[in-house]
Amino acid sequence: MTNRVVLIGRLTRDPELRKTQTGKSVVSFTIAVNRKFSKEEQAYFINCVAWNQTADFMANYLTKGALISVEG
């Protein structure tokens, strides 16, 4: 049995790119996912991490407020 999640939301801040001691790229970011609850809207803030080429791409092309989809 496998669990799978797909989140669609906006970046809450610019992705933060770092390098490990072995030279691998790693980026940390948070996305805000909206949820309608009865008549009001709420947001979940989910911390995420991406590695290698995905991290480099995110650091170069995405900024705060960008709409992204995360699957994991």
Secondary structure as UniProt FT lines:
FT   STRAND          6..11
FT   STRAND          16..19
FT   TURN            21..22
FT   STRAND          25..37
FT   TURN            38..39
FT   STRAND          40..51
FT   HELIX           52..61
FT   TURN            64..65
FT   STRAND          67..71
//
